[in-house]
Amino acid sequence: MSKDNHQPSQSSPETSGELIEYRVQGLSCPNCTREMQEEIQKLDHGNNARLSYNSGKLTLSPHVNLSRVETILKSDGARIVYAPQTALSAASAEVQPIHSSHAHGSAQGHDHEHGHDHAHERSHGGIGSMKWLLSISAVFYLFTFLLEGKVAEPVVIALYAGAMILSGYTTFLRGLRNLTRFKFNMDTLMTVALVGAVIIGEWREATLVAILFGLNELLEGYGMKRARQSMEALLAAAPKEAELWKDGQTQRVPIESLTPGDVVRVRPGEKIPSDGAITQGTGAVNEAAITGESVPVTKREGDAVFGGSVSTDGVLYIAISKAYEDSSLAKIMHLVQEAQDSKTPTELFIDKFAKYYTPAIMIIALAVTLIPPLLLNQPWMTWIYQGLSILIVGCPCSLVLSSPIALVSGMTRAARNGILIKGGVHLEQLGRLEAIAFDKTGTLTKGEPAVYAETVYDETKFYAVVGALEQSSLHPLAKAVMKHLEIKNPQCMFNEPQQITVLPGEGIRAEVGGKLFWVGSEEVLKHVNGQQDHIRAVEDDIRRMKAQGYTIVAAVSEDRVLGQFGLADEIRPETATVVRKLHEAGITDTVMLTGDHEQSAQAIAKQSGVARVFASLLPEQKVAKIKELSSRKKTGMVGDGINDAPALAAADLGIAMGKGTDSAIETADVVLMQDHLGKLPGAIKTARRVNQIIKWNIGLSLSLKAIALLLTIPGWLTLWIAIISDMGATIIVTLLGLTILLGKDQELKSGY
């Protein structure tokens, strides 16, 4: 995190021609946030307004009456935060479309904020002051409890009332305001319960309800704060300034002012401001902010670098290739923030359920209060007490928290390991996958040929001739052959060939030592004169190689075949382990889809452990096969994000690997920012764990409430049981959601 700015935990609005984005402090719960969003959307020009509990942001049109928005936020103890800009940042402020500037604005805001208690501030001063108020209230309560029977009753009531006011006055005020508007939420429930308990003289229990509900809110806010801060730590990777190198001089400038072609100097320990290429210098670069790989990579002149990476041990001069808002890091941050704001089907269901659940609880409580005394001649006080207990049991705190903390924690854990998941809905889908289809080239394999077999008939000439003819070629097969020869004999030097001629569809012809030689596909065998038995034997050897999926590179002279290499796309070293771990993680079907021929595909499938192979597929056939697989099972497609775009889009979940390439980031639902599959099994395990925790949370919340409500039948439900069941559920839901952030993330790396 940047240390050059010590502003308060605030951020300024980010503007565009259409939308303004503000940071909001004090959002109390997802349900209240949804209700305030609906109120803001009813204002003139407010139909596109969005208020996110997960990210603590408000996005709305600049034409909306801001004072009315602030009044709506204030009704729940929330407020918009405005930050004074430093001279540097004020000077550099630009009006940009939200899609291009969103990420940087957010990152800047986070840079200021990280480490401050802003995530759940109430109108009485935030989490810190809330702790003090609750502590004082608890001391008051215990002191009064011990004084009961020893001092006059008015003194006891006054002390209980003081403790209740300290811990619950904001809830009480919001609840009264809601009642006047016929708006029913958890604050309304608590207010009615507190007033009712006081009316029937249950001061001790009313005070305990107020204190424990305050503790409930504190824990709820703390859980979301921890989840948000983990995301903020990730977003803090964005640098704010750069050292522009011009005419031999350096100047500190804001990164927004950099344009393609500018050269910046990056010293050891500093962040690279945007994507570019090294023009001078050598050093190790830590790319963890982009790829999640903690081991620094050595970079030299001409190598590409990512914005947000850190130079660890060398001074680098870098030519910027992209403006910051177009850089990989900015796009990642923008997508991460959009992911926070998106809602899963589970969250949407809970929101809709909570909208009707709270009024229903109030009707049930009213029925429990009235029906037994009126129809069954039961005592009024007993059933008023039961009705009040139902109001507390019915508080939907734990239910509405079942999903957000777990989802934000899951996306944060994945993102800090270089796995970009573009929203909670995709995280849920990742955890539900049953089948995964892989592209072959560049995904299961490196996309580069390698020598896997060789047959030599003339050892004295074969390697020398192939090395001589292929050493200057840029063809991928020639490079693979030369790499193989260098491994066999690193010290070997090859003669320079003469009269080099490229033969389209065959290979290359040249003179070495005054004799003609050909190197290329099996087509070069036609240049050999005589020795038909030898040619037939060679053709048999070539057929056997091709049956194994190999591409042939042969070397011949005018009178005989010298030998041939069998080449194939080189499988990634982690592929077999990844496929095995995917099966262990619960993926029941692994499939390879490739346009390559059957033999080559089967050879890779055998090495990788992929269960089924579909070869010789055109792009449209890949899409059809994905649709067929998806109709039977939840299917993910893994590709490189470039030529697999249609298949990625057709799958239930598109997973691209591309180490930050634009196409990979834009095409898929999940992006592996490394250039390997090693972290995919761990990501699926984390997603499954998130889904499991959400199910546990929902089940636990509803079960505890159902048990408590059943206690009303024999009349055993008390305010103590009600508040403990509600608070206990909220504590467990919060802690379970945060457990996703724990650990060293070894499982995300285990596949590699």
Secondary structure, DSSP 8 states (H G I E B T S, - for coil): ---S----S----EE-SS-EEEEEE----HHHHHHHHHHHHTSTT-TT-EEETTTTEEEE-TTS-HHHHHHHHHTTT-EEE-----HHHHHH-----HHHHHHHHHHHHHHHHTTSS-TT--TTSHHHHHHHHHHHHHHHHHHHHHHTTTS-HHHHHHHHHHHHHHHHHHHHHHHHHHHHTT--SHHHHHHHHHHHHHHTT-HHHHHHHHHHHHHHHHHHHHHHHHHHHHHHHHHTT---EEEEEETTEEEEEEGGG--TT-EEEE-TT-B--SSEEEEE--EEEE-HHHH---S-EEE-TT-EE-TT-EE-SS-EEEEE-S-GGGSHHHHHHHHHHHHHH---HHHHHHHHHHHHHHHHHHHHHHHHHHHHHHHH---HHHHHHHHHHHHHHT--HHHHTTTHHHHHHHHHHHHTTTEEE--HHHHHHHHH--EEEEEIIIIIEEEEEEEEEEEES-HHHHHHHHHHHHTT---HHHHHHHHHHHHH-TT------EEEEEETTTEEEEEETTEEEEEESGGGGGG--S-HHHHHHHHHHHHHHHHTT-EEEEEEESS-EEEEEEEEEEE-TTHHHHHHHHHHTT--EEEEE-SS-HHHHHHHHHHHT-SEEE-S--HHHHHHHHHHHHTTS-EEEEE-SSTTHHHHHHSSEEEEE-TT-HHHHHH-SEEE-SSSSTTHHHHHHHHHHHHHHHHHHHHHHHHHHHHHHHTTTTT---HHHHHHHHHHHHHHHHHHHHGGG-S--HHHHTT-
